[in-house]
């Protein structure tokens, strides 16, 4: 699904370009929290704001339909 939506192969190694494979899934929340903490990652992804022209088009469309963000 990731490959189709984002047009990126998630199992392609970013360092060497080799094919990776899934060897296990980590499902225990405590273990996941420890890994995320160790890597100094967060649960919140940063989302870039849309380009100015797209933002203006969205506002115009919302005003025409009486919708507001």
CHARMM-style PDB file with segment names, atoms N, HN, CA, C and O in Angstrom:
ATOM      1  N   UNK     1       0.815  -1.182   0.000  1.00  0.00      PROA
ATOM      2  CA  UNK     1       0.000   0.000   0.000  1.00  0.00      PROA
ATOM      3  C   UNK     1       0.873   1.266   0.000  1.00  0.00      PROA
ATOM      4  O   UNK     1       0.585   2.216  -0.728  1.00  0.00      PROA
ATOM      5  N   UNK     2       1.918   1.277   0.802  1.00  0.00      PROA
ATOM      6  HN  UNK     2       2.152   0.505   1.393  1.00  0.00      PROA
ATOM      7  CA  UNK     2       2.826   2.440   0.837  1.00  0.00      PROA
ATOM      8  C   UNK     2       3.447   2.653  -0.538  1.00  0.00      PROA
ATOM      9  O   UNK     2       3.592   3.787  -0.996  1.00  0.00      PROA
ATOM     10  N   UNK     3       3.807   1.570  -1.182  1.00  0.00      PROA
ATOM     11  HN  UNK     3       3.690   0.649  -0.810  1.00  0.00      PROA
ATOM     12  CA  UNK     3       4.428   1.671  -2.507  1.00  0.00      PROA
ATOM     13  C   UNK     3       3.462   2.305  -3.506  1.00  0.00      PROA
ATOM     14  O   UNK     3       3.873   3.122  -4.330  1.00  0.00      PROA
ATOM     15  N   UNK     4       2.186   1.937  -3.440  1.00  0.00      PROA
ATOM     16  HN  UNK     4       1.852   1.273  -2.771  1.00  0.00      PROA
ATOM     17  CA  UNK     4       1.203   2.475  -4.381  1.00  0.00      PROA
ATOM     18  C   UNK     4       0.856   3.932  -4.077  1.00  0.00      PROA
ATOM     19  O   UNK     4       0.779   4.755  -4.990  1.00  0.00      PROA
ATOM     20  N   UNK     5       0.649   4.249  -2.811  1.00  0.00      PROA
ATOM     21  HN  UNK     5       0.712   3.581  -2.070  1.00  0.00      PROA
ATOM     22  CA  UNK     5       0.220   5.598  -2.443  1.00  0.00      PROA
ATOM     23  C   UNK     5       1.346   6.614  -2.593  1.00  0.00      PROA
ATOM     24  O   UNK     5       1.162   7.664  -3.208  1.00  0.00      PROA
ATOM     25  N   UNK     6       2.511   6.302  -2.031  1.00  0.00      PROA
ATOM     26  HN  UNK     6       2.660   5.449  -1.531  1.00  0.00      PROA
ATOM     27  CA  UNK     6       3.619   7.267  -2.018  1.00  0.00      PROA
ATOM     28  C   UNK     6       4.637   7.038  -3.132  1.00  0.00      PROA
ATOM     29  O   UNK     6       5.590   7.805  -3.279  1.00  0.00      PROA
ATOM     30  N   UNK     7       4.431   5.985  -3.911  1.00  0.00      PROA
ATOM     31  HN  UNK     7       3.658   5.363  -3.792  1.00  0.00      PROA
ATOM     32  CA  UNK     7       5.338   5.637  -5.008  1.00  0.00      PROA
ATOM     33  C   UNK     7       6.774   5.498  -4.533  1.00  0.00      PROA
ATOM     34  O   UNK     7       7.710   5.929  -5.207  1.00  0.00      PROA
ATOM     35  N   UNK     8       6.937   4.886  -3.357  1.00  0.00      PROA
ATOM     36  HN  UNK     8       6.177   4.535  -2.810  1.00  0.00      PROA
ATOM     37  CA  UNK     8       8.244   4.641  -2.756  1.00  0.00      PROA
ATOM     38  C   UNK     8       8.236   3.220  -2.221  1.00  0.00      PROA
ATOM     39  O   UNK     8       7.268   2.804  -1.584  1.00  0.00      PROA
ATOM     40  N   UNK     9       9.292   2.477  -2.468  1.00  0.00      PROA
ATOM     41  HN  UNK     9      10.078   2.814  -2.986  1.00  0.00      PROA
ATOM     42  CA  UNK     9       9.392   1.119  -1.947  1.00  0.00      PROA
ATOM     43  C   UNK     9       9.924   1.178  -0.523  1.00  0.00      PROA
ATOM     44  O   UNK     9      11.094   1.502  -0.321  1.00  0.00      PROA
ATOM     45  N   UNK    10       9.079   0.865   0.488  1.00  0.00      PROA
ATOM     46  HN  UNK    10       8.128   0.602   0.324  1.00  0.00      PROA
ATOM     47  CA  UNK    10       9.532   0.960   1.878  1.00  0.00      PROA
ATOM     48  C   UNK    10      10.558  -0.106   2.248  1.00  0.00      PROA
ATOM     49  O   UNK    10      11.200  -0.007   3.293  1.00  0.00      PROA
ATOM     50  N   UNK    11      10.718  -1.120   1.408  1.00  0.00      PROA
ATOM     51  HN  UNK    11      10.196  -1.201   0.559  1.00  0.00      PROA
ATOM     52  CA  UNK    11      11.679  -2.178   1.701  1.00  0.00      PROA
ATOM     53  C   UNK    11      12.969  -2.032   0.899  1.00  0.00      PROA
ATOM     54  O   UNK    11      13.740  -2.983   0.774  1.00  0.00      PROA
ATOM     55  N   UNK    12      13.196  -0.858   0.366  1.00  0.00      PROA
ATOM     56  HN  UNK    12      12.570  -0.085   0.467  1.00  0.00      PROA
ATOM     57  CA  UNK    12      14.432  -0.577  -0.352  1.00  0.00      PROA
ATOM     58  C   UNK    12      15.367   0.165   0.595  1.00  0.00      PROA
ATOM     59  O   UNK    12      15.009   1.222   1.115  1.00  0.00      PROA
ATOM     60  N   UNK    13      16.546  -0.368   0.821  1.00  0.00      PROA
ATOM     61  HN  UNK    13      16.838  -1.227   0.399  1.00  0.00      PROA
ATOM     62  CA  UNK    13      17.498   0.226   1.762  1.00  0.00      PROA
ATOM     63  C   UNK    13      17.940   1.605   1.258  1.00  0.00      PROA
ATOM     64  O   UNK    13      18.429   1.720   0.134  1.00  0.00      PROA
ATOM     65  N   UNK    14      17.772   2.659   2.084  1.00  0.00      PROA
ATOM     66  HN  UNK    14      17.375   2.565   2.997  1.00  0.00      PROA
ATOM     67  CA  UNK    14      18.169   3.994   1.651  1.00  0.00      PROA
ATOM     68  C   UNK    14      19.684   4.168   1.558  1.00  0.00      PROA
ATOM     69  O   UNK    14      20.160   5.100   0.909  1.00  0.00      PROA
ATOM     70  N   UNK    15      20.444   3.282   2.200  1.00  0.00      PROA
ATOM     71  HN  UNK    15      20.058   2.526   2.727  1.00  0.00      PROA
ATOM     72  CA  UNK    15      21.901   3.399   2.181  1.00  0.00      PROA
ATOM     73  C   UNK    15      22.519   2.721   0.963  1.00  0.00      PROA
ATOM     74  O   UNK    15      23.294   3.331   0.226  1.00  0.00      PROA
ATOM     75  N   UNK    16      22.165   1.442   0.759  1.00  0.00      PROA
ATOM     76  HN  UNK    16      21.535   0.946   1.358  1.00  0.00      PROA
ATOM     77  CA  UNK    16      22.828   0.683  -0.317  1.00  0.00      PROA
ATOM     78  C   UNK    16      21.913   0.371  -1.495  1.00  0.00      PROA
ATOM     79  O   UNK    16      22.386  -0.063  -2.545  1.00  0.00      PROA
ATOM     80  N   UNK    17      20.600   0.589  -1.333  1.00  0.00      PROA
ATOM     81  HN  UNK    17      20.216   0.941  -0.479  1.00  0.00      PROA
ATOM     82  CA  UNK    17      19.668   0.308  -2.419  1.00  0.00      PROA
ATOM     83  C   UNK    17      19.254  -1.146  -2.497  1.00  0.00      PROA
ATOM     84  O   UNK    17      18.514  -1.528  -3.404  1.00  0.00      PROA
ATOM     85  N   UNK    18      19.721  -1.975  -1.556  1.00  0.00      PROA
ATOM     86  HN  UNK    18      20.322  -1.665  -0.820  1.00  0.00      PROA
ATOM     87  CA  UNK    18      19.367  -3.390  -1.545  1.00  0.00      PROA
ATOM     88  C   UNK    18      17.951  -3.627  -1.056  1.00  0.00      PROA
ATOM     89  O   UNK    18      17.348  -2.760  -0.424  1.00  0.00      PROA
ATOM     90  N   UNK    19      17.431  -4.796  -1.351  1.00  0.00      PROA
ATOM     91  HN  UNK    19      17.921  -5.501  -1.865  1.00  0.00      PROA
ATOM     92  CA  UNK    19      16.077  -5.156  -0.942  1.00  0.00      PROA
ATOM     93  C   UNK    19      16.080  -5.640   0.513  1.00  0.00      PROA
ATOM     94  O   UNK    19      16.826  -6.556   0.858  1.00  0.00      PROA
ATOM     95  N   UNK    20      15.251  -5.030   1.364  1.00  0.00      PROA
ATOM     96  HN  UNK    20      14.645  -4.286   1.084  1.00  0.00      PROA
ATOM     97  CA  UNK    20      15.137  -5.457   2.751  1.00  0.00      PROA
ATOM     98  C   UNK    20      13.948  -6.389   2.869  1.00  0.00      PROA
ATOM     99  O   UNK    20      13.115  -6.457   1.966  1.00  0.00      PROA
ATOM    100  N   UNK    21      13.864  -7.110   3.981  1.00  0.00      PROA
ATOM    101  HN  UNK    21      14.541  -7.056   4.715  1.00  0.00      PROA
ATOM    102  CA  UNK    21      12.706  -7.959   4.222  1.00  0.00      PROA
ATOM    103  C   UNK    21      12.293  -7.837   5.677  1.00  0.00      PROA
ATOM    104  O   UNK    21      13.115  -7.558   6.550  1.00  0.00      PROA
ATOM    105  N   UNK    22      11.015  -8.047   5.923  1.00  0.00      PROA
ATOM    106  HN  UNK    22      10.347  -8.274   5.214  1.00  0.00      PROA
ATOM    107  CA  UNK    22      10.482  -7.964   7.277  1.00  0.00      PROA
ATOM    108  C   UNK    22      10.796  -9.271   7.987  1.00  0.00      PROA
ATOM    109  O   UNK    22      10.478 -10.349   7.484  1.00  0.00      PROA
ATOM    110  N   UNK    23      11.418  -9.178   9.154  1.00  0.00      PROA
ATOM    111  HN  UNK    23      11.676  -8.303   9.563  1.00  0.00      PROA
ATOM    112  CA  UNK    23      11.736 -10.396   9.897  1.00  0.00      PROA
ATOM    113  C   UNK    23      10.861 -10.535  11.140  1.00  0.00      PROA
ATOM    114  O   UNK    23      10.747 -11.636  11.680  1.00  0.00      PROA
ATOM    115  N   UNK    24      10.241  -9.452  11.609  1.00  0.00      PROA
ATOM    116  HN  UNK    24      10.334  -8.558  11.171  1.00  0.00      PROA
ATOM    117  CA  UNK    24       9.313  -9.546  12.733  1.00  0.00      PROA
ATOM    118  C   UNK    24       8.539  -8.239  12.878  1.00  0.00      PROA
ATOM    119  O   UNK    24       8.894  -7.215  12.293  1.00  0.00      PROA
ATOM    120  N   UNK    25       7.479  -8.301  13.668  1.00  0.00      PROA
ATOM    121  HN  UNK    25       7.191  -9.132  14.143  1.00  0.00      PROA
ATOM    122  CA  UNK    25       6.689  -7.123  14.001  1.00  0.00      PROA
ATOM    123  C   UNK    25       6.771  -6.912  15.502  1.00  0.00      PROA
ATOM    124  O   UNK    25       6.662  -7.865  16.274  1.00  0.00      PROA
ATOM    125  N   UNK    26       6.960  -5.676  15.916  1.00  0.00      PROA
ATOM    126  HN  UNK    26       7.049  -4.902  15.289  1.00  0.00      PROA
ATOM    127  CA  UNK    26       6.974  -5.348  17.336  1.00  0.00      PROA
ATOM    128  C   UNK    26       5.598  -4.801  17.674  1.00  0.00      PROA
ATOM    129  O   UNK    26       5.191  -3.764  17.149  1.00  0.00      PROA
ATOM    130  N   UNK    27       4.887  -5.492  18.545  1.00  0.00      PROA
ATOM    131  HN  UNK    27       5.218  -6.334  18.971  1.00  0.00      PROA
ATOM    132  CA  UNK    27       3.516  -5.104  18.871  1.00  0.00      PROA
ATOM    133  C   UNK    27       3.334  -4.642  20.313  1.00  0.00      PROA
ATOM    134  O   UNK    27       2.306  -4.046  20.635  1.00  0.00      PROA
ATOM    135  N   UNK    28       4.297  -4.897  21.184  1.00  0.00      PROA
ATOM    136  HN  UNK    28       5.133  -5.381  20.923  1.00  0.00      PROA
ATOM    137  CA  UNK    28       4.156  -4.547  22.586  1.00  0.00      PROA
ATOM    138  C   UNK    28       4.391  -3.042  22.762  1.00  0.00      PROA
ATOM    139  O   UNK    28       5.473  -2.545  22.450  1.00  0.00      PROA
ATOM    140  N   UNK    29       3.377  -2.313  23.263  1.00  0.00      PROA
ATOM    141  HN  UNK    29       2.498  -2.716  23.516  1.00  0.00      PROA
ATOM    142  CA  UNK    29       3.495  -0.855  23.386  1.00  0.00      PROA
ATOM    143  C   UNK    29       4.699  -0.387  24.198  1.00  0.00      PROA
ATOM    144  O   UNK    29       5.328   0.604  23.827  1.00  0.00      PROA
ATOM    145  N   UNK    30       5.037  -1.058  25.281  1.00  0.00      PROA
ATOM    146  HN  UNK    30       4.527  -1.863  25.583  1.00  0.00      PROA
ATOM    147  CA  UNK    30       6.185  -0.640  26.094  1.00  0.00      PROA
ATOM    148  C   UNK    30       7.486  -0.735  25.304  1.00  0.00      PROA
ATOM    149  O   UNK    30       8.348   0.137  25.411  1.00  0.00      PROA
ATOM    150  N   UNK    31       7.622  -1.781  24.519  1.00  0.00      PROA
ATOM    151  HN  UNK    31       6.921  -2.489  24.432  1.00  0.00      PROA
ATOM    152  CA  UNK    31       8.823  -1.956  23.701  1.00  0.00      PROA
ATOM    153  C   UNK    31       8.895  -0.871  22.627  1.00  0.00      PROA
ATOM    154  O   UNK    31       9.963  -0.314  22.370  1.00  0.00      PROA
ATOM    155  N   UNK    32       7.778  -0.581  22.014  1.00  0.00      PROA
ATOM    156  HN  UNK    32       6.911  -1.033  22.222  1.00  0.00      PROA
ATOM    157  CA  UNK    32       7.723   0.466  20.981  1.00  0.00      PROA
ATOM    158  C   UNK    32       8.097   1.813  21.577  1.00  0.00      PROA
ATOM    159  O   UNK    32       8.860   2.571  20.978  1.00  0.00      PROA
ATOM    160  N   UNK    33       7.556   2.116  22.766  1.00  0.00      PROA
ATOM    161  HN  UNK    33       6.936   1.500  23.253  1.00  0.00      PROA
ATOM    162  CA  UNK    33       7.880   3.385  23.439  1.00  0.00      PROA
ATOM    163  C   UNK    33       9.368   3.485  23.751  1.00  0.00      PROA
ATOM    164  O   UNK    33       9.961   4.552  23.591  1.00  0.00      PROA
ATOM    165  N   UNK    34       9.978   2.388  24.193  1.00  0.00      PROA
ATOM    166  HN  UNK    34       9.497   1.521  24.323  1.00  0.00      PROA
ATOM    167  CA  UNK    34      11.412   2.408  24.505  1.00  0.00      PROA
ATOM    168  C   UNK    34      12.243   2.663  23.253  1.00  0.00      PROA
ATOM    169  O   UNK    34      13.212   3.420  23.297  1.00  0.00      PROA
ATOM    170  N   UNK    35      11.875   2.042  22.143  1.00  0.00      PROA
ATOM    171  HN  UNK    35      11.088   1.427  22.107  1.00  0.00      PROA
ATOM    172  CA  UNK    35      12.616   2.230  20.885  1.00  0.00      PROA
ATOM    173  C   UNK    35      12.486   3.671  20.414  1.00  0.00      PROA
ATOM    174  O   UNK    35      13.477   4.301  20.044  1.00  0.00      PROA
ATOM    175  N   UNK    36      11.267   4.190  20.427  1.00  0.00      PROA
ATOM    176  HN  UNK    36      10.462   3.679  20.727  1.00  0.00      PROA
ATOM    177  CA  UNK    36      11.038   5.570  19.984  1.00  0.00      PROA
ATOM    178  C   UNK    36      11.791   6.549  20.875  1.00  0.00      PROA
ATOM    179  O   UNK    36      12.373   7.515  20.380  1.00  0.00      PROA
ATOM    180  N   UNK    37      11.786   6.311  22.181  1.00  0.00      PROA
ATOM    181  HN  UNK    37      11.313   5.527  22.583  1.00  0.00      PROA
ATOM    182  CA  UNK    37      12.520   7.172  23.107  1.00  0.00      PROA
ATOM    183  C   UNK    37      14.019   7.102  22.880  1.00  0.00      PROA
ATOM    184  O   UNK    37      14.704   8.125  22.904  1.00  0.00      PROA
ATOM    185  N   UNK    38      14.531   5.896  22.660  1.00  0.00      PROA
ATOM    186  HN  UNK    38      13.974   5.065  22.641  1.00  0.00      PROA
ATOM    187  CA  UNK    38      15.964   5.721  22.430  1.00  0.00      PROA
ATOM    188  C   UNK    38      16.416   6.451  21.161  1.00  0.00      PROA
ATOM    189  O   UNK    38      17.498   7.038  21.126  1.00  0.00      PROA
ATOM    190  N   UNK    39      15.577   6.410  20.122  1.00  0.00      PROA
ATOM    191  HN  UNK    39      14.698   5.933  20.151  1.00  0.00      PROA
ATOM    192  CA  UNK    39      15.915   7.064  18.855  1.00  0.00      PROA
ATOM    193  C   UNK    39      15.595   8.561  18.870  1.00  0.00      PROA
ATOM    194  O   UNK    39      15.836   9.270  17.892  1.00  0.00      PROA
ATOM    195  N   UNK    40      15.047   9.028  20.001  1.00  0.00      PROA
ATOM    196  HN  UNK    40      14.851   8.452  20.795  1.00  0.00      PROA
ATOM    197  CA  UNK    40      14.668  10.443  20.152  1.00  0.00      PROA
ATOM    198  C   UNK    40      13.693  10.884  19.065  1.00  0.00      PROA
ATOM    199  O   UNK    40      13.826  11.965  18.491  1.00  0.00      PROA
ATOM    200  N   UNK    41      12.702  10.020  18.792  1.00  0.00      PROA
ATOM    201  HN  UNK    41      12.594   9.142  19.259  1.00  0.00      PROA
ATOM    202  CA  UNK    41      11.667  10.321  17.815  1.00  0.00      PROA
ATOM    203  C   UNK    41      10.412  10.764  18.544  1.00  0.00      PROA
ATOM    204  O   UNK    41      10.314  10.624  19.763  1.00  0.00      PROA
ATOM    205  N   UNK    42       9.449  11.299  17.801  1.00  0.00      PROA
ATOM    206  HN  UNK    42       9.528  11.413  16.810  1.00  0.00      PROA
ATOM    207  CA  UNK    42       8.166  11.677  18.374  1.00  0.00      PROA
ATOM    208  C   UNK    42       7.056  10.979  17.620  1.00  0.00      PROA
ATOM    209  O   UNK    42       7.281  10.419  16.547  1.00  0.00      PROA
ATOM    210  N   UNK    43       5.865  11.011  18.174  1.00  0.00      PROA
ATOM    211  HN  UNK    43       5.682  11.466  19.046  1.00  0.00      PROA
ATOM    212  CA  UNK    43       4.711  10.419  17.517  1.00  0.00      PROA
ATOM    213  C   UNK    43       4.081  11.368  16.520  1.00  0.00      PROA
ATOM    214  O   UNK    43       3.278  10.947  15.687  1.00  0.00      PROA
ATOM    215  N   UNK    44       4.432  12.642  16.590  1.00  0.00      PROA
ATOM    216  HN  UNK    44       5.085  12.983  17.266  1.00  0.00      PROA
ATOM    217  CA  UNK    44       3.822  13.638  15.726  1.00  0.00      PROA
ATOM    218  C   UNK    44       4.684  13.889  14.506  1.00  0.00      PROA
ATOM    219  O   UNK    44       5.863  14.227  14.613  1.00  0.00      PROA
ATOM    220  N   UNK    45       4.072  13.718  13.340  1.00  0.00      PROA
ATOM    221  HN  UNK    45       3.114  13.443  13.252  1.00  0.00      PROA
ATOM    222  CA  UNK    45       4.777  13.988  12.095  1.00  0.00      PROA
ATOM    223  C   UNK    45       4.585  15.454  11.729  1.00  0.00      PROA
ATOM    224  O   UNK    45       3.497  16.006  11.888  1.00  0.00      PROA
ATOM    225  N   UNK    46       5.626  16.062  11.251  1.00  0.00      PROA
ATOM    226  HN  UNK    46       6.511  15.613  11.122  1.00  0.00      PROA
ATOM    227  CA  UNK    46       5.518  17.443  10.798  1.00  0.00      PROA
ATOM    228  C   UNK    46       4.924  17.451   9.402  1.00  0.00      PROA
ATOM    229  O   UNK    46       5.366  16.711   8.523  1.00  0.00      PROA
ATOM    230  N   UNK    47       3.937  18.278   9.209  1.00  0.00      PROA
ATOM    231  HN  UNK    47       3.578  18.879   9.923  1.00  0.00      PROA
ATOM    232  CA  UNK    47       3.273  18.360   7.917  1.00  0.00      PROA
ATOM    233  C   UNK    47       3.517  19.746   7.338  1.00  0.00      PROA
ATOM    234  O   UNK    47       3.137  20.748   7.944  1.00  0.00      PROA
ATOM    235  N   UNK    48       4.144  19.809   6.176  1.00  0.00      PROA
ATOM    236  HN  UNK    48       4.453  18.995   5.684  1.00  0.00      PROA
ATOM    237  CA  UNK    48       4.402  21.124   5.592  1.00  0.00      PROA
ATOM    238  C   UNK    48       3.100  21.805   5.187  1.00  0.00      PROA
ATOM    239  O   UNK    48       2.142  21.141   4.791  1.00  0.00      PROA
ATOM    240  N   UNK    49       3.069  23.106   5.285  1.00  0.00      PROA
ATOM    241  HN  UNK    49       3.847  23.645   5.607  1.00  0.00      PROA
ATOM    242  CA  UNK    49       1.876  23.836   4.874  1.00  0.00      PROA
ATOM    243  C   UNK    49       1.754  23.783   3.350  1.00  0.00      PROA
ATOM    244  O   UNK    49       2.760  23.691   2.646  1.00  0.00      PROA
ATOM    245  N   UNK    50       0.525  23.840   2.847  1.00  0.00      PROA
ATOM    246  HN  UNK    50      -0.292  23.914   3.419  1.00  0.00      PROA
ATOM    247  CA  UNK    50       0.349  23.778   1.394  1.00  0.00      PROA
ATOM    248  C   UNK    50       0.908  25.032   0.733  1.00  0.00      PROA
ATOM    249  O   UNK    50       0.990  26.088   1.360  1.00  0.00      PROA
ATOM    250  N   UNK    51       1.291  24.913  -0.530  1.00  0.00      PROA
ATOM    251  HN  UNK    51       1.225  24.056  -1.040  1.00  0.00      PROA
ATOM    252  CA  UNK    51       1.781  26.101  -1.244  1.00  0.00      PROA
ATOM    253  C   UNK    51       0.719  27.209  -1.202  1.00  0.00      PROA
ATOM    254  O   UNK    51      -0.476  26.928  -1.115  1.00  0.00      PROA
ATOM    255  N   UNK    52       1.159  28.443  -1.262  1.00  0.00      PROA
ATOM    256  HN  UNK    52       2.130  28.672  -1.332  1.00  0.00      PROA
ATOM    257  CA  UNK    52       0.274  29.606  -1.124  1.00  0.00      PROA
ATOM    258  C   UNK    52      -0.903  29.553  -2.098  1.00  0.00      PROA
ATOM    259  O   UNK    52      -2.029  29.861  -1.706  1.00  0.00      PROA
ATOM    260  N   UNK    53      -0.676  29.177  -3.332  1.00  0.00      PROA
ATOM    261  HN  UNK    53       0.238  28.926  -3.650  1.00  0.00      PROA
ATOM    262  CA  UNK    53      -1.752  29.172  -4.336  1.00  0.00      PROA
ATOM    263  C   UNK    53      -2.806  28.134  -3.985  1.00  0.00      PROA
ATOM    264  O   UNK    53      -3.999  28.384  -4.161  1.00  0.00      PROA
ATOM    265  N   UNK    54      -2.388  26.977  -3.494  1.00  0.00      PROA
ATOM    266  HN  UNK    54      -1.419  26.774  -3.351  1.00  0.00      PROA
ATOM    267  CA  UNK    54      -3.331  25.932  -3.106  1.00  0.00      PROA
ATOM    268  C   UNK    54      -4.139  26.390  -1.902  1.00  0.00      PROA
ATOM    269  O   UNK    54      -5.348  26.165  -1.843  1.00  0.00      PROA
ATOM    270  N   UNK    55      -3.490  27.023  -0.953  1.00  0.00      PROA
ATOM    271  HN  UNK    55      -2.508  27.206  -1.000  1.00  0.00      PROA
ATOM    272  CA  UNK    55      -4.170  27.515   0.238  1.00  0.00      PROA
ATOM    273  C   UNK    55      -5.242  28.538  -0.148  1.00  0.00      PROA
ATOM    274  O   UNK    55      -6.344  28.519   0.400  1.00  0.00      PROA
ATOM    275  N   UNK    56      -4.925  29.419  -1.077  1.00  0.00      PROA
ATOM    276  HN  UNK    56      -4.030  29.435  -1.522  1.00  0.00      PROA
ATOM    277  CA  UNK    56      -5.905  30.414  -1.521  1.00  0.00      PROA
ATOM    278  C   UNK    56      -7.081  29.740  -2.215  1.00  0.00      PROA
ATOM    279  O   UNK    56      -8.229  30.125  -1.995  1.00  0.00      PROA
ATOM    280  N   UNK    57      -6.811  28.739  -3.049  1.00  0.00      PROA
ATOM    281  HN  UNK    57      -5.879  28.426  -3.227  1.00  0.00      PROA
ATOM    282  CA  UNK    57      -7.884  28.027  -3.739  1.00  0.00      PROA
ATOM    283  C   UNK    57      -8.797  27.311  -2.746  1.00  0.00      PROA
ATOM    284  O   UNK    57     -10.015  27.288  -2.927  1.00  0.00      PROA
ATOM    285  N   UNK    58      -8.212  26.725  -1.694  1.00  0.00      PROA
ATOM    286  HN  UNK    58      -7.223  26.744  -1.547  1.00  0.00      PROA
ATOM    287  CA  UNK    58      -9.017  26.054  -0.680  1.00  0.00      PROA
ATOM    288  C   UNK    58      -9.911  27.044   0.064  1.00  0.00      PROA
ATOM    289  O   UNK    58     -11.074  26.751   0.340  1.00  0.00      PROA
ATOM    290  N   UNK    59      -9.368  28.208   0.386  1.00  0.00      PROA
ATOM    291  HN  UNK    59      -8.423  28.447   0.162  1.00  0.00      PROA
ATOM    292  CA  UNK    59     -10.159  29.226   1.085  1.00  0.00      PROA
ATOM    293  C   UNK    59     -11.304  29.739   0.213  1.00  0.00      PROA
ATOM    294  O   UNK    59     -12.418  29.938   0.698  1.00  0.00      PROA
ATOM    295  N   UNK    60     -11.029  29.948  -1.059  1.00  0.00      PROA
ATOM    296  HN  UNK    60     -10.124  29.786  -1.453  1.00  0.00      PROA
ATOM    297  CA  UNK    60     -12.068  30.412  -1.986  1.00  0.00      PROA
ATOM    298  C   UNK    60     -13.164  29.364  -2.109  1.00  0.00      PROA
ATOM    299  O   UNK    60     -14.349  29.696  -2.068  1.00  0.00      PROA
ATOM    300  N   UNK    61     -12.778  28.103  -2.259  1.00  0.00      PROA
ATOM    301  HN  UNK    61     -11.816  27.834  -2.293  1.00  0.00      PROA
ATOM    302  CA  UNK    61     -13.761  27.012  -2.366  1.00  0.00      PROA
ATOM    303  C   UNK    61     -14.589  26.903  -1.098  1.00  0.00      PROA
ATOM    304  O   UNK    61     -15.796  26.671  -1.171  1.00  0.00      PROA
ATOM    305  N   UNK    62     -13.970  27.063   0.053  1.00  0.00      PROA
ATOM    306  HN  UNK    62     -12.990  27.252   0.112  1.00  0.00      PROA
ATOM    307  CA  UNK    62     -14.693  26.974   1.324  1.00  0.00      PROA
ATOM    308  C   UNK    62     -15.695  28.115   1.458  1.00  0.00      PROA
ATOM    309  O   UNK    62     -16.813  27.912   1.933  1.00  0.00      PROA
ATOM    310  N   UNK    63     -15.293  29.317   1.037  1.00  0.00      PROA
ATOM    311  HN  UNK    63     -14.386  29.482   0.651  1.00  0.00      PROA
ATOM    312  CA  UNK    63     -16.198  30.461   1.117  1.00  0.00      PROA
ATOM    313  C   UNK    63     -17.396  30.286   0.201  1.00  0.00      PROA
ATOM    314  O   UNK    63     -18.510  30.681   0.546  1.00  0.00      PROA
ATOM    315  N   UNK    64     -17.171  29.694  -0.967  1.00  0.00      PROA
ATOM    316  HN  UNK    64     -16.266  29.373  -1.248  1.00  0.00      PROA
ATOM    317  CA  UNK    64     -18.276  29.482  -1.912  1.00  0.00      PROA
ATOM    318  C   UNK    64     -19.295  28.503  -1.364  1.00  0.00      PROA
ATOM    319  O   UNK    64     -20.484  28.628  -1.655  1.00  0.00      PROA
ATOM    320  N   UNK    65     -18.854  27.529  -0.572  1.00  0.00      PROA
ATOM    321  HN  UNK    65     -17.888  27.428  -0.335  1.00  0.00      PROA
ATOM    322  CA  UNK    65     -19.734  26.525  -0.027  1.00  0.00      PROA
ATOM    323  C   UNK    65     -20.165  26.835   1.407  1.00  0.00      PROA
ATOM    324  O   UNK    65     -20.889  26.047   2.015  1.00  0.00      PROA
ATOM    325  N   UNK    66     -19.735  27.955   1.945  1.00  0.00      PROA
ATOM    326  HN  UNK    66     -19.147  28.596   1.451  1.00  0.00      PROA
ATOM    327  CA  UNK    66     -20.102  28.327   3.303  1.00  0.00      PROA
ATOM    328  C   UNK    66     -19.370  27.508   4.353  1.00  0.00      PROA
ATOM    329  O   UNK    66     -19.815  27.433   5.499  1.00  0.00      PROA
ATOM    330  N   UNK    67     -18.263  26.896   3.982  1.00  0.00      PROA
ATOM    331  HN  UNK    67     -17.902  26.957   3.052  1.00  0.00      PROA
ATOM    332  CA  UNK    67     -17.482  26.100   4.912  1.00  0.00      PROA
ATOM    333  C   UNK    67     -16.263  26.908   5.369  1.00  0.00      PROA
ATOM    334  O   UNK    67     -15.706  27.697   4.605  1.00  0.00      PROA
ATOM    335  N   UNK    68     -15.873  26.704   6.590  1.00  0.00      PROA
ATOM    336  HN  UNK    68     -16.326  26.064   7.210  1.00  0.00      PROA
ATOM    337  CA  UNK    68     -14.700  27.382   7.096  1.00  0.00      PROA
ATOM    338  C   UNK    68     -13.831  26.392   7.831  1.00  0.00      PROA
ATOM    339  O   UNK    68     -14.339  25.439   8.421  1.00  0.00      PROA
ATOM    340  N   UNK    69     -12.516  26.602   7.805  1.00  0.00      PROA
ATOM    341  HN  UNK    69     -12.103  27.376   7.325  1.00  0.00      PROA
ATOM    342  CA  UNK    69     -11.571  25.692   8.466  1.00  0.00      PROA
ATOM    343  C   UNK    69     -11.494  25.986   9.924  1.00  0.00      PROA
ATOM    344  OT1 UNK    69     -10.752  25.324  10.649  1.00  0.00      PROA
TER     345      UNK     69
END
